């Protein structure tokens, strides 16, 4: 399927002002301060003489002897530099592998004056979240000069000219020492003038009640501004704005989907909410976002299951939203041909079921069919032959384009992950407190032994350690932290071979390379009636790379065009009524030189329940390595722990991991190389729930790799070693 960029264009500010992608919310907040200070104008150019590196800030501090003292010696300079870089600034490293010199991208938004050092030359990743936030605050009493927010943001300063802020010496007694330190440094710079031609597009909130709730929560937080230190309050402010942005985004998914069910862009319940007294009515809203928070952090299986299901429900709503969004976006494009003014969402819905509208989209369908590849595409043919209207056909084709759909899913998942803090590794299950304590005591003991020994033989050294004893223990502490840092990847290289085996904890589909996907001998792919779970490795693979099972079926059938099933299953009630042999391997081409190897490791019974055995796993592994050796691609192979989920195998996960390692090592013993690295990926949920002994696995793998030997006379088929 080949679609032009103009057809796939998805962005529609009036509907969703935030560009779906990974958001750096700190940058969004800083640019919000710019918009609040300039009444909605952007700063597009900055003074070229402003400092770009932390070292330049240190030079300013050293030169200002009137307000700063004690900055003498390289040690103190380094300490101040590190303090400024970590607590006051966001530092970015550019160049290859981020190996360049650290530059100041922006200051942390602790005060309105921090916009003075905004560096517009460094690409922002606020994804227009600042424009959304500005529209939230715009016109509200909270940002009036005598309101709550602006006096707090500009505390200790006064306006000097149109935009510049200067320190008010009369108010410095009201400032904490950290804020005063920051403002003294910023006195050396001016606020850049905004671009007077820039104009922030207005945004009409689909749910005005949600905006009012947003503002009320911010106002409640600011009531504590005289009780909470500025830095902590800004942290709360950041968390609260990010939470409400995520909440509004999730609710937008449901609201937009509801447009085409109710033919209305407003909820009757939310219309009745006029003040904070009515907020309890929000729970009655049919589009109200239902969020379950697992406070056990995955320790309680029931809570973990409910939370996971809740996330999946939101994602399902998001997938439906893509089509609804496209409908409104394309109706808006059509409206531009009939009027020069921007129409409301209600007005756009009036174009539905309009013969003129269908004629417009019939022309766009013809544009798509002008390409021969599209005319011969079976998915497009099915859509064109359906009884849908030209408008519905056009939207359906946009949503059926695999590359387009994958991009939408990827970008929106990044957006939600950024706003909700999802998909972060739980370091507590990789970090060993006991090991850290033992390591700390060992290092302290060694340091103390060195001090005692040297002090006995040298009086000057004894005096030196008495003066600088603290630095010795700081060095020891840093070493302990480095040695015990949380790790999610453990890599081991086979002796005398350019082949490595890695144990990883994470999402397999985030790793580079090809994937080994456990499959069933009936080649069932459908999610209908729960035959294949979307949470299984096969289900996740299908959704990520094929969107729908029927697309995966097409690729499988193409690969097996000349191969027949080994057996028919007339009594099988769900799915396909045939089966292939255990060990069948299907090679599929994905994107960006990636491949997938579908490995038939389990059988489906008549009720559609999958099961396998340890022997089946060993047979499948042997067939897999042999296939990749003769018909596969070099590179990295990513493999899950086979059979331990839906395969209902009784062996432990540690046993399966060891079997995979043994089989792989046996397959390489012939001296032939069919991959650069085997990455065995452990799902974080499995790692926590089943308490996988990572140390035992790593010790086993280290021993196998160190004592590895290969025999060029063997066949190299991957039969497991006992």
Long-range contacts (C-beta under 8 A, 24 or more apart in sequence): 1-373, 1-374, 1-377, 1-379, 1-380, 1-397, 1-400, 1-401, 1-402, 2-371, 2-373, 2-374, 3-368, 3-374, 3-397, 3-398, 3-401, 3-404, 4-367, 7-364, 7-367, 7-368, 7-398, 8-398, 8-401, 8-404, 9-329, 10-322, 10-325, 10-326, 10-329, 10-408, 11-329, 12-325, 12-328, 12-329, 12-332, 13-128, 13-201, 13-203, 14-203, 14-204, 14-332, 14-342, 14-345, 15-206, 15-252, 15-256, 15-325, 15-328, 15-329, 15-345, 16-249, 16-252, 16-325, 17-128, 17-131, 17-132, 17-135, 17-203, 18-127, 18-128, 18-129, 18-132, 18-245, 18-249, 18-415, 19-127, 19-128, 20-127, 20-408, 20-411, 20-412, 20-414, 20-415, 21-125, 21-127, 21-411, 21-414, 21-415, 22-125, 22-127, 22-414, 22-415, 22-417, 22-418, 23-125, 23-126, 23-127, 23-129, 23-415, 23-418, 23-419, 24-124, 24-125, 24-126, 24-418, 25-126, 25-129, 25-238, 25-241, 25-242, 25-245, 25-418, 25-419, 26-90, 26-106, 26-108, 26-109, 26-238, 27-90, 27-105, 27-106, 27-124, 27-125, 27-126, 27-130, 28-126, 28-127, 28-129, 28-130, 28-133, 29-109, 29-130, 29-133, 29-237, 29-238, 29-241, 30-106, 30-107, 30-108, 30-109, 30-114, 30-115, 30-118, 30-130, 31-118, 31-124, 31-126, 31-130, 32-109, 32-130, 32-133, 32-134, 32-137, 33-109, 33-112, 33-114, 33-115, 33-153, 34-115, 34-118, 34-130, 34-194, 35-130, 35-131, 35-134, 35-200, 36-112, 36-134, 36-137, 36-143, 36-149, 36-150, 36-153, 37-112, 37-115, 37-163, 37-191, 38-163, 38-194, 40-134, 40-138, 40-199, 40-200, 41-194, 41-195, 41-196, 41-198, 41-199, 41-200, 42-194, 42-195, 42-198, 42-200, 43-115, 43-118, 43-120, 43-192, 43-193, 43-194, 43-195, 44-120, 44-194, 44-195, 44-198, 45-120, 45-192, 45-195, 46-118, 46-119, 46-120, 46-121, 46-192, 47-189, 47-190, 47-192, 50-116, 50-117, 50-119, 50-189, 51-104, 51-117, 52-103, 52-104, 52-119, 53-101, 53-102, 53-103, 53-104, 54-81, 54-84, 54-85, 54-89, 54-91, 54-102, 54-104, 55-81, 57-81, 57-84, 57-104, 57-185, 58-84, 60-185, 60-188, 61-185, 64-184, 64-188, 67-184, 68-184, 87-178, 88-182, 89-117, 92-122, 107-182, 108-234, 109-234, 109-238, 110-179, 110-182, 110-230, 110-231, 110-234, 111-153, 111-154, 111-155, 111-156, 111-157, 111-179, 111-182, 111-183, 111-230, 112-150, 112-153, 112-154, 112-157, 112-165, 113-154, 113-157, 113-165, 113-182, 113-183, 113-186, 113-191, 114-182, 114-186, 115-191, 116-165, 116-186, 116-189, 116-190, 116-191, 116-192, 117-186, 117-189, 118-192, 127-415, 129-245, 131-200, 131-201, 131-203, 132-203, 132-245, 133-241, 133-245, 134-200, 135-200, 135-202, 135-203, 135-205, 136-211, 136-214, 136-215, 137-215, 140-215, 142-215, 142-218, 142-219, 142-222, 148-219, 148-222, 148-223, 148-225, 149-218, 149-222, 152-222, 152-225, 155-179, 156-180, 156-183, 157-183, 162-193, 163-191, 163-192, 163-193, 163-194, 164-190, 164-191, 165-191, 176-229, 176-230, 178-230, 178-231, 179-230, 204-344, 204-345, 206-252, 206-255, 206-256, 206-265, 206-266, 206-345, 207-248, 207-251, 207-252, 207-255, 207-267, 207-270, 207-287, 208-270, 209-270, 209-273, 209-278, 209-279, 209-282, 209-285, 210-244, 210-247, 210-248, 210-251, 210-270, 210-282, 211-248, 212-273, 212-275, 212-276, 212-279, 213-244, 213-279, 213-282, 214-244, 214-248, 216-276, 216-279, 217-244, 242-419, 243-419, 245-419, 246-416, 246-419, 246-420, 247-289, 247-291, 249-415, 249-416, 249-419, 250-289, 250-291, 250-314, 250-317, 250-416, 251-287, 251-288, 251-289, 252-321, 253-314, 253-317, 253-318, 253-320, 253-321, 254-287, 254-289, 254-317, 255-287, 256-321, 256-324, 256-325, 256-328, 257-317, 257-320, 257-321, 257-324, 258-286, 258-287, 259-324, 259-328, 259-345, 259-349, 260-324, 260-327, 263-349, 263-352, 264-346, 264-349, 265-344, 265-345, 265-346, 265-349, 289-314, 297-426, 298-426, 298-685, 298-688, 298-689, 299-688, 301-689, 304-685, 308-535, 311-422, 312-534, 312-535, 314-416, 315-413, 318-412, 318-416, 319-409, 322-399, 322-405, 322-408, 322-412, 323-395, 323-396, 323-399, 326-395, 326-398, 326-399, 327-391, 327-395, 330-361, 330-391, 330-394, 330-395, 331-357, 334-360, 334-361, 352-391, 353-389, 357-391, 358-389, 358-390, 358-391, 359-390, 361-389, 361-390, 361-391, 361-393, 361-394, 362-390, 364-394, 365-390, 365-393, 365-394, 365-397, 368-394, 368-397, 378-554, 379-551, 400-547, 402-545, 402-546, 402-547, 402-551, 403-591, 405-547, 406-544, 406-545, 406-547, 406-591, 409-543, 409-544, 423-507, 425-486, 425-488, 425-505, 425-506, 425-684, 426-684, 426-688, 427-486, 429-684, 429-687, 429-688, 430-486, 430-487, 430-488, 430-505, 430-694, 431-484, 431-486, 432-484, 435-484, 436-480, 436-484, 439-480, 439-483, 439-484, 440-476, 440-477, 440-480, 443-476, 443-479, 443-480, 444-473, 444-476, 446-476, 447-472, 447-473, 447-475, 447-476, 490-694, 490-698, 490-701, 491-677, 492-698, 492-701, 492-702, 492-704, 492-705, 493-705, 494-665, 494-668, 494-705, 494-708, 495-705, 495-706, 495-707, 495-708, 495-709, 496-708, 496-710, 497-668, 497-673, 497-708, 497-710, 498-673, 498-676, 499-668, 499-673, 499-675, 499-676, 499-677, 499-678, 500-676, 500-677, 500-678, 501-661, 501-664, 501-665, 501-677, 501-678, 501-680, 501-701, 501-705, 502-677, 502-678, 502-679, 502-680, 503-657, 503-680, 503-682, 503-694, 503-697, 503-698, 503-701, 504-679, 504-680, 504-681, 504-682, 505-681, 505-682, 505-684, 505-687, 505-694, 506-681, 506-682, 506-684, 507-681, 507-683, 507-684, 508-537, 508-638, 508-639, 508-640, 508-681, 508-683, 509-540, 509-541, 509-544, 511-636, 511-638, 511-679, 511-681, 512-636, 513-594, 513-635, 513-636, 513-637, 513-638, 513-677, 513-679, 514-590, 514-594, 514-595, 514-596, 514-597, 514-632, 514-633, 514-635, 514-636, 514-637, 514-638, 515-541, 515-590, 515-594, 515-595, 515-596, 515-597, 515-637, 515-638, 515-639, 516-596, 516-597, 516-599, 516-624, 516-637, 516-638, 516-639, 516-640, 517-541, 517-596, 517-597, 517-598, 517-599, 518-599, 518-601, 518-602, 518-640, 518-642, 518-643, 518-647, 519-584, 519-586, 519-598, 519-599, 519-600, 519-601, 519-602, 520-600, 520-601, 520-602, 520-603, 520-604, 520-610, 521-579, 521-580, 521-581, 521-582, 521-584, 521-600, 521-602, 521-603, 521-604, 522-569, 522-572, 522-575, 522-576, 522-577, 522-578, 522-579, 522-580, 522-603, 522-604, 523-553, 523-556, 523-576, 523-580, 523-600, 524-574, 524-575, 524-576, 524-604, 524-608, 525-549, 525-552, 525-553, 525-556, 526-575, 529-574, 529-608, 531-574, 531-575, 531-608, 533-646, 536-645, 536-646, 537-640, 537-645, 541-596, 545-590, 545-591, 545-596, 555-588, 556-586, 556-588, 556-598, 559-586, 559-587, 559-588, 560-586, 569-604, 569-606, 571-606, 572-604, 572-605, 572-606, 572-608, 573-606, 573-607, 573-608, 574-604, 574-607, 574-608, 575-604, 575-608, 579-603, 579-604, 582-616, 582-619, 582-620, 583-619, 583-620, 583-622, 583-623, 583-624, 584-623, 585-623, 585-624, 585-627, 587-627, 587-631, 587-632, 593-633, 593-635, 595-632, 595-633, 597-624, 597-627, 597-628, 597-632, 597-637, 599-623, 599-624, 599-642, 601-642, 601-643, 601-647, 602-643, 602-646, 602-647, 610-646, 610-647, 610-648, 611-647, 611-648, 612-643, 612-647, 612-648, 612-649, 613-649, 614-643, 614-649, 614-650, 614-651, 614-655, 614-659, 616-643, 617-642, 617-643, 617-649, 617-656, 617-659, 618-659, 618-663, 618-719, 618-720, 621-659, 621-660, 621-663, 621-664, 621-718, 621-720, 622-663, 622-667, 622-717, 622-718, 622-719, 622-720, 624-718, 625-663, 625-664, 625-667, 625-674, 625-716, 625-717, 625-718, 626-667, 626-717, 626-718, 628-674, 628-675, 629-667, 629-672, 629-674, 629-716, 632-674, 632-675, 634-673, 634-674, 634-675, 634-676, 635-675, 635-676, 636-675, 636-676, 636-677, 636-678, 636-679, 637-675, 637-677, 637-678, 637-679, 638-679, 638-681, 639-678, 639-679, 639-680, 639-681, 640-680, 640-681, 640-683, 641-680, 641-682, 641-683, 641-686, 644-686, 652-690, 653-682, 653-686, 653-690, 653-692, 654-692, 654-693, 654-696, 654-697, 657-682, 657-697, 658-697, 658-700, 659-720, 661-700, 661-701, 661-704, 662-704, 662-720, 662-721, 662-722, 663-718, 663-719, 663-720, 663-721, 664-718, 665-704, 665-708, 665-721, 666-716, 666-717, 666-718, 666-719, 666-720, 666-721, 667-716, 667-717, 667-718, 668-710, 668-716, 669-709, 669-710, 669-711, 669-714, 669-716, 670-710, 670-711, 670-712, 670-714, 670-715, 670-716, 671-710, 671-711, 671-712, 671-716, 672-716
